[in-house]
Amino acid sequence: MISKFLSKLKSILFKSAVTPETPLKKEKKAAKSAKTKTKTKTKSKTKAVNSKKNVETLTTLPGVGAKCAKALYEAGFKTTKAVIAADEKDLLAVSGVGINLVKKLKELK
């Protein structure tokens, strides 16, 4: 019973001891969070633009269309050189890539 009383007393005493945030501190926190959000948006937009460009460059390979280029990019082949240098088994593991496409790509070596 005494312990309950003491814990209530502590909670009452320490609640009043906590000073509320001043409006200036709140403004600073809001400004920081706004800056962080804009940085994150910029980075994600840049990555999206870069990935789109990389997928478009993969379509320059013979026999590679938009769907196949996207599948290759998602499988980790980011450049045309990476696709050309890749092992046949690795290329065949990508959905949308068949043996005929692999043969065309190996002719480029």
PyMOL commands that set and color helices and strands:
alter all, ss='L'
color gray80, all
select helices_A, chain A and resi 2-17+23-58+66-74+80-85+88-92+99-107
alter helices_A, ss='H'
color red, helices_A
deselect
rebuild
show_as cartoon
